[in-house]
Amino acid sequence: MEKNEHANKKINRKVFGKSILVGLIAGIIFSLFFLVLHYFTLIEIDILTSIKKGFFKDGATFNWYGKIMLVIIVGMISIIVSVVLSLVYFAIFKKINIWYIGALYGVCIWSILYIGIPLLVYGNVIVAHYSVHTHINTLCLFVLYGTFIGYTISFEYENEMHHAMQK
């Protein structure tokens, strides 16, 4: 019994470490996809302008290296958020290896970040300010994000359990 408990703790530690790595990779990929979608005007939301307004004075203008620094800031913020979100998924859903649980997780994250937070911060719904294409593209991006996080963590957990049973 104690040996089985020790093996479960070891598996959880391994998968926990891999969940952090998945969060880092998802944060980088997610922020790059978001910036590419904005560059090709598939998404109207400009994260760089939002970050610039939040951290710097209104009159601050940026040349090319300032924009690179803003991209790095956005990447670091998304990495932190992704690591936290992947650890939440690890704690709650790690044993469920179904792709649509990750997709639903992405929809929940989208609704919190896209609808809930702007409602709390600005007091109005952000949905009214953007086109339908922006809403659909961001929802699809978050569904892919949730599926990536969810399926990767669940697969790693199941894979580690399978290897532990083989020993």
N, C-alpha and C positions, 0 to 999 in steps of 0.2 A: 504494500500500500504506500509506504513512504517512498519507495523507489519510483512508483508511478507518479506521485506528486512532484518529486524532484525532476522527472522527465518533462512534465507539463510546464514547470517553471522555466526549465531550460529552453523549451520550444517557444514559450511566450517571450522570453528575452531575445531570442534570435529573430522572431517575427517582429517584435517591437523595434529592434534596430533596423530591420528591413523596411518597416513602415516609415521610419524617419527618412530613410533614403528615397523611398517612393514619394514622400511628400516634397523632398527637395527637387527631384526630377520633375514631378508634376507641376511644381511652382515655376520652374524655368520654362517648361514646354507651354504651360498655360499662358504665362505672360508674353511669350514670343508669339503664340497664336493670336492673342488678343491684339498685340501691336500690328501684326500683319493684316488682320481683318480690318483694323482701323486705317491702316495705310491704303488699302484698296477700297476704302469707303464702304465696306460691308457693315461696319458698326460705326455709329455716330458718336459714341462715347469716347472722349479723348482722355485717357488716364494721365498722360503726361501733363496736360493743362490742369487737371484736377490736383495733381501732386504739386505742380508749380504754384498754384494759387494757395494751396494749403501750407506750404513750407517757406515760400519766399514772398517778398513784397509785391504788390500789384504791378509796379513798374519794371520789375525785373525781366529783362529780355535774355534769351539764350541763343548762343551760336551752336555750332555742331558739337563741341565737346560738352556744353551744358546739357544738350539733349541726350548725349550718351550717359551723362551722370544721372539724368532723370530716369533713363531706361534701367540703369543699375539699381536705383532706389525702388522703382516699381518691381523689379525682379526680386529684390531682397524682401520687400513687403509680401509679395506673393509667395515666396518661399516660406516665410514665417507662418502665413495663413495656411498654406498647404500642409506644412508639417503638423500644425495643430489639428486640421481637419482629418488628416490621415490617422492621427492618433485617436481621434474620436471614433473614426470608423473601426480602427483596430479594437477599441474597447467594447464597442457595441455589436458590430456585425461580422467579426472575423471568421466565425464558424459557418456563415451562410455563403455558399459559393454559387450564387446565381447572378447573372449579369444585370438583371433589371433592378436588383436591390441597389447596386451602385448607381444606376441611372436615376432611380428615385432619390437617392442621396444627393446626386447632382442637382435635381430639380429643387430639393429642399434648400440646398446651398444657394441656388439661383434666387429663390423666392426671398430668402433672408437678405442676401447682399444686394439684390436688384430692386426689391420692393420694400422690405422691412427697414433697412438702415436709412435709406433716403427719407422715408416717411418719419422716422424718429429724429434725424438730424435736421432736415429742411422743413419738415411739417407738411410736405405735399408729396404726391405720388410722382415719381420720375417717369412712369410709364406714359403719361400724357405728353411728354416733351419729345419723344423719339418716334421714329417710324416703326411700322410693323416688322420690317426687315431687321432692324436692330434688335428688337425683342426676340425674334425667332433665332437669329444668329447667336445671340448671347445665351439663349436657352440651350441650343444645340451644343455650344461650347461647354457649358456647365454639365450637360448630360454626358458628354465625352469625358470630361474631367472626373466626374463621379464614377463612371464606369471604369476608367483607368485605375483610379485609386482603389475602388471596391474589388474589382476582379483580381488585381495584383496582390492585395493584402490577403484576400481569401484563398487565392491559389497558393501563396507562400505558406499560409497556415496549414492548409490541407497537405501540401507537399512535405512539410516538416513532420506532421503527424504520421504520414505514411512511412517516412524514413525511420521514425521512432518505433513504429510497429514492426518494421523489418528487423530491427536489432534484437 
